[in-house]
């Protein structure tokens, strides 16, 4: 829908595109310094004995040999007491929002009796008040990674049909009716390279999790196929293409806060144990506990080999990366060709009108209109906020009033085209996401948000038994 109106020129003050800076680097030299060793009873009722750091080092369950952090289990002794000895690490630092990138050479998954997980859990309030984000998880001989959120009541997510995962359940509430206890909202990766035996045969891979107010996205790449900037100091998720899965559709900030990173390998328990007889592992022993107790050697491969773990935080600015092409605008009074600026950075929440610079326009000075279109690659969560206030377009032209014919705002999997130079006080326009048109209601004066939308897909598989946390 197009419209024409006299408007005051202003700048776009917010885009949901974060610029990330490194906060914590969990590298080989300092890896275990960043973690506490959990030594209490397993909250998931596992057949496991979690040991302290001194015991783990003495027994060879942890080391930093071969350029990676090794986190393993006891694979030499018949288990006794509370179960097989293992390690559970909880980060000393906690996080709200951010980007977590894990480069793994090996994981413990795909072995009967095991239940490994790389996850984040919120505190200090009792679980699940501040939520849980399971980035890597599976049990027994599972071949595909399962990614899950666990929350208090009120959070359900929207299935994104074009992603490389399949919805198992959509209600994140741990006591959701019609779902197994503590199941949460869960997505299963489509690829067997994401977990267990094939993951390890391929030499591992890289996982990334981005957590913003708009949603929680998880990417996976087999080793050697990850974007080059995943190992840089300033990664850019907007350049990575579609995530493996995306959790969106509820008020994320109301359910997820103050999260610690956890690595653990437990055995049997509320998921692996309950699923034992229904899996192919059930033919190996009458119970999961009996198998884990008496077959230590099979767990030699039940270890994490962490090449790096990095946590990034939003640097507080919004960066627009425009197309290098030139856009032209024709009005009744003049025609002007405006070269697009290479980069425009504005504060994420400015309190005063912002100033942006563009190269000097070529051609005649426009009598009434300058329109600069910027194309930014963005996979998801794009939204626009248009705010009141004049803006000076430097170095040669100040526009205080203009006639503007609005192009449609287009959102899709790869790009969003935006008009950054006008305050819209009375707008009804259309946008697109995933092929579905979405009406954009007017907000104002002073603010209008444009968001992509997609219909929810429902695909229910057999119920799985998930763990109580934390």
Residue pairs with C-beta under 8 A, 6 or more apart in sequence:
1 408
1 428
1 429
1 430
2 405
2 406
2 407
2 408
3 405
3 406
3 427
3 428
3 429
4 403
4 404
4 405
5 403
5 404
5 426
6 401
6 402
6 403
7 401
7 402
7 403
7 404
7 422
7 423
7 424
7 425
8 388
8 390
8 400
8 401
8 422
8 423
9 390
9 391
9 393
9 399
9 400
9 401
9 402
9 421
9 422
9 423
10 353
10 386
10 387
10 388
10 389
10 390
10 391
10 421
10 422
10 423
11 346
11 353
11 354
11 355
11 356
11 387
11 389
11 391
11 420
11 421
12 320
12 346
12 384
12 385
12 386
12 387
12 418
12 420
13 346
13 347
13 349
13 350
13 354
13 385
13 386
13 387
14 318
14 348
14 349
14 383
14 384
14 385
14 387
15 318
15 320
15 376
15 382
15 383
15 384
15 385
15 418
16 212
16 213
16 214
16 381
16 382
16 383
17 238
17 318
17 319
17 320
17 376
17 378
17 382
18 99
18 212
18 314
18 315
18 318
19 234
19 314
19 315
19 316
19 317
19 318
19 319
19 345
20 98
20 99
20 234
20 235
20 236
20 237
20 312
20 313
20 314
20 315
21 233
21 234
21 312
21 313
21 315
22 233
22 234
22 310
22 311
22 312
23 95
23 98
23 311
23 312
23 313
24 34
24 93
24 310
24 311
25 308
25 309
25 310
26 34
26 69
26 91
26 306
26 308
26 309
26 310
26 311
27 308
28 64
28 67
28 68
28 69
28 307
28 308
29 64
31 64
31 69
31 306
31 309
32 53
32 62
32 64
32 69
32 89
34 91
34 92
34 93
35 89
35 90
35 91
35 92
35 263
36 89
36 90
36 91
36 92
37 50
37 51
37 52
37 53
37 56
37 87
37 88
37 89
38 50
38 88
38 89
38 90
38 264
39 50
39 51
39 52
40 50
41 82
42 48
42 50
42 82
42 83
42 88
42 266
42 269
43 467
43 468
43 469
43 470
44 115
44 266
44 269
44 270
44 271
44 467
44 468
44 469
45 269
45 270
45 273
45 468
46 83
46 115
46 266
46 267
46 268
46 269
46 270
46 272
46 273
47 79
47 82
47 83
47 84
47 266
47 267
47 268
47 269
47 273
47 288
47 289
47 292
47 293
48 82
48 83
48 84
48 85
48 86
48 265
48 266
48 267
48 269
49 79
49 81
49 82
49 83
49 84
49 85
49 86
50 85
50 86
50 87
50 88
50 264
51 59
51 61
51 85
51 86
51 87
53 62
55 61
55 85
56 62
56 87
57 63
59 74
59 85
60 72
61 71
61 72
61 73
61 74
61 85
61 86
61 87
62 69
62 70
62 71
62 72
62 87
63 69
63 70
64 70
66 305
67 307
68 105
68 305
68 306
68 307
69 304
69 305
69 306
70 303
70 304
70 305
71 87
71 89
71 263
71 265
71 303
71 304
71 306
72 87
72 108
72 265
72 302
72 303
72 304
73 84
73 85
73 86
73 87
73 108
73 265
73 299
73 302
73 303
74 84
74 85
74 86
74 296
74 299
75 296
75 297
75 298
75 299
75 300
75 302
76 296
76 297
77 85
77 296
78 293
78 294
78 296
79 85
79 292
79 293
79 294
79 296
80 293
83 267
83 268
83 289
83 292
83 293
84 267
84 292
84 293
84 296
84 299
86 264
86 265
86 266
86 267
87 263
87 264
87 265
88 262
88 263
88 264
88 265
88 266
89 262
89 263
89 264
90 260
90 261
90 262
91 260
91 261
91 262
93 260
93 311
94 122
94 123
94 258
94 259
94 260
95 120
95 211
95 258
95 259
95 260
95 261
95 311
95 313
96 256
96 257
96 258
96 259
97 211
97 212
97 213
97 313
97 314
98 210
98 211
98 311
98 312
98 313
98 314
99 208
99 209
99 210
99 211
99 235
99 237
99 311
99 312
99 313
100 120
100 135
100 208
100 209
100 211
100 261
100 309
100 310
100 311
100 312
101 206
101 207
101 208
101 230
101 231
101 235
101 308
101 309
101 310
101 312
102 118
102 135
102 136
102 206
102 207
102 208
102 306
102 308
102 309
103 204
103 206
103 226
103 230
103 231
103 306
103 307
103 308
103 309
104 199
104 204
104 205
104 206
104 207
104 304
104 305
104 306
104 307
105 203
105 204
105 223
105 305
105 306
105 307
106 200
106 204
106 301
106 303
106 304
106 305
107 116
107 118
107 136
107 195
107 196
107 199
107 200
107 204
107 304
107 305
108 114
108 116
108 265
108 301
108 302
108 303
108 304
109 116
109 136
109 138
109 142
109 195
109 196
109 197
109 199
110 138
110 141
110 142
110 143
110 195
110 196
110 197
110 199
110 200
111 140
111 141
111 196
111 298
111 299
111 301
111 302
112 140
112 141
112 279
112 280
112 281
112 284
112 288
112 291
112 298
113 140
113 267
113 268
113 272
113 276
113 281
113 288
113 291
113 292
113 298
113 299
114 139
114 140
114 265
114 266
114 267
114 272
114 299
114 302
115 137
115 138
115 139
115 140
115 265
115 266
115 267
115 268
115 269
115 271
115 272
115 467
116 136
116 137
116 138
116 264
116 265
116 266
116 302
116 304
117 134
117 136
117 137
117 262
117 263
117 264
118 135
118 136
118 137
118 207
118 261
118 262
118 263
118 304
119 132
119 133
119 134
119 135
119 136
119 137
119 261
119 262
120 132
120 133
120 135
120 209
120 259
120 260
120 261
120 262
121 127
121 130
121 131
121 132
121 133
121 259
121 260
121 262
121 469
121 470
122 128
122 129
122 130
122 131
122 132
122 256
122 257
122 258
122 259
122 260
123 130
123 258
123 260
123 470
124 258
127 150
127 469
127 470
128 150
128 151
128 152
128 174
128 469
129 152
130 255
130 256
130 257
130 258
130 259
131 149
131 150
131 151
131 152
131 255
131 256
131 257
131 259
132 148
132 149
132 150
132 151
132 184
132 469
132 470
133 149
133 209
133 211
133 216
133 256
133 259
134 146
134 147
134 148
134 149
134 150
134 184
135 147
135 207
135 209
135 218
136 145
136 147
136 195
136 207
137 145
137 146
137 147
137 148
138 144
138 145
138 146
138 195
138 196
139 271
139 272
139 275
139 279
140 272
140 275
140 276
140 279
140 280
140 281
141 196
141 197
141 279
141 280
141 281
142 195
142 196
143 192
143 195
143 196
143 197
143 198
144 188
144 189
144 190
144 191
144 192
144 194
144 195
145 188
145 189
145 194
145 195
145 220
146 168
146 186
146 187
146 188
146 189
146 195
146 464
147 165
147 186
147 187
147 188
147 189
147 218
147 244
147 245
148 183
148 184
148 185
148 186
148 187
148 466
149 155
149 157
149 172
149 184
149 185
149 216
149 247
149 255
149 256
150 172
150 174
150 182
150 184
150 466
150 469
151 172
151 173
151 174
151 184
151 250
151 255
151 256
152 173
152 174
152 255
153 173
153 175
154 173
154 250
154 251
154 254
154 255
155 171
155 172
155 173
155 185
155 250
155 251
155 254
155 255
156 170
156 171
156 172
156 173
156 185
156 249
156 250
157 170
157 172
157 185
157 247
157 248
157 249
157 250
158 170
158 248
158 249
158 454
158 456
159 167
159 170
159 456
159 457
159 458
159 459
160 245
160 246
160 248
160 380
160 434
160 454
161 434
161 454
161 457
162 242
162 413
162 434
163 242
163 243
163 244
163 245
163 246
164 189
164 190
164 191
164 242
164 244
164 245
165 187
165 188
165 189
165 190
165 244
165 245
166 187
166 188
166 190
166 459
166 461
167 185
167 186
167 187
167 457
167 458
167 459
168 186
168 187
168 188
168 459
168 460
168 461
168 464
169 176
169 179
169 183
169 184
169 185
169 186
169 460
170 185
170 456
170 458
171 178
171 179
171 184
171 185
172 184
172 185
172 247
172 250
172 255
173 184
174 181
174 182
174 183
174 184
174 468
174 469
175 181
175 182
176 183
176 184
179 463
180 463
180 464
180 465
180 466
181 465
181 466
181 468
182 270
182 466
182 467
182 468
182 469
183 463
183 464
183 465
183 466
184 466
185 247
186 464
186 466
187 245
187 247
188 461
189 195
189 220
189 244
189 245
191 220
192 198
193 199
193 202
193 205
193 220
193 222
194 205
194 220
194 244
199 205
200 301
202 222
202 223
203 222
203 223
203 224
204 223
204 305
204 307
205 220
205 221
205 222
205 223
205 225
205 226
206 219
206 220
206 221
206 223
206 226
206 230
207 218
207 219
207 220
208 218
208 219
208 230
208 235
208 237
208 240
209 216
209 217
209 218
209 219
210 216
210 217
210 237
210 243
211 252
211 256
211 259
212 252
212 381
213 252
213 253
214 248
214 252
214 380
214 381
214 383
215 246
215 247
215 248
215 249
215 252
215 380
215 381
216 246
216 247
216 248
216 252
216 256
217 237
217 243
217 245
217 246
217 247
217 380
218 243
218 244
218 245
218 246
219 237
219 240
219 243
219 244
220 244
221 227
221 230
227 235
227 239
227 240
229 235
229 236
229 239
231 308
235 312
237 379
238 376
238 377
238 378
238 379
239 377
240 379
241 379
241 413
241 414
242 379
242 380
242 413
243 379
243 380
246 380
248 380
248 381
249 456
261 309
261 311
262 470
263 304
263 306
265 302
265 303
265 304
266 272
267 288
267 289
267 292
268 276
268 287
268 288
268 289
268 292
269 467
270 465
270 466
270 467
270 468
271 464
271 465
271 466
271 467
272 288
273 287
273 288
273 289
274 465
275 464
275 465
276 282
276 287
276 288
281 288
281 291
284 291
285 291
285 294
285 295
292 299
314 348
316 347
316 348
317 345
317 346
317 347
317 348
318 345
318 346
318 347
318 348
319 343
319 344
319 345
320 343
320 344
320 345
320 374
320 376
320 420
321 343
321 376
321 377
322 340
322 341
322 342
322 343
322 344
322 374
322 375
322 376
323 340
323 374
323 375
324 340
324 342
325 340
326 337
326 338
326 339
326 340
327 337
327 338
327 340
327 371
327 372
327 373
328 335
328 336
328 337
328 338
329 335
329 336
329 338
329 366
329 369
329 370
329 371
331 366
331 367
331 368
331 369
331 403
333 366
333 367
333 368
333 369
334 363
334 364
334 365
334 366
334 367
334 368
334 369
335 363
335 364
336 361
336 362
336 363
336 364
336 365
336 366
336 369
336 370
337 361
337 362
337 363
338 358
338 361
338 370
338 371
338 372
339 358
339 359
339 361
339 362
340 358
340 372
340 373
340 374
341 356
341 357
341 358
341 359
341 372
341 374
344 356
344 357
344 374
344 420
346 354
346 356
347 354
352 389
353 389
353 390
353 391
354 389
354 391
355 391
355 392
355 394
356 391
356 393
356 394
356 420
357 393
357 394
357 395
358 372
358 393
358 394
360 395
360 396
361 370
361 396
361 397
365 396
365 397
366 397
368 401
368 402
368 403
369 399
369 402
369 403
369 404
370 393
370 397
370 399
370 402
370 421
371 404
371 419
371 421
372 393
372 419
372 420
372 421
373 407
373 417
373 418
373 419
374 417
374 418
374 420
375 415
375 416
375 417
376 382
376 415
376 416
376 418
377 414
377 415
378 411
378 415
378 416
379 413
379 414
380 413
380 452
381 452
382 411
382 416
382 450
382 451
382 452
383 449
383 450
383 451
384 409
384 418
384 448
384 449
384 450
385 447
385 448
385 449
386 422
386 423
386 424
386 447
386 448
387 423
387 446
387 447
388 423
388 445
388 446
389 423
390 400
391 421
392 398
393 399
393 421
399 421
402 422
404 419
404 422
406 419
406 422
406 424
406 427
406 429
407 417
407 419
408 429
408 430
408 431
408 432
409 416
409 417
409 418
409 419
409 429
409 430
409 431
409 440
409 450
410 416
410 417
410 431
410 432
411 431
411 432
411 433
411 450
411 451
411 452
412 432
412 433
412 434
412 452
413 434
423 445
423 446
424 444
424 448
425 444
425 445
426 442
426 444
427 440
427 442
427 448
428 439
428 440
428 441
428 442
429 440
429 450
430 437
430 438
430 439
430 440
431 437
431 438
431 440
431 450
431 451
431 452
432 438
432 452
433 452
433 453
433 454
434 452
434 454
436 453
436 454
436 455
438 451
438 452
438 453
440 448
440 450
442 448
443 449
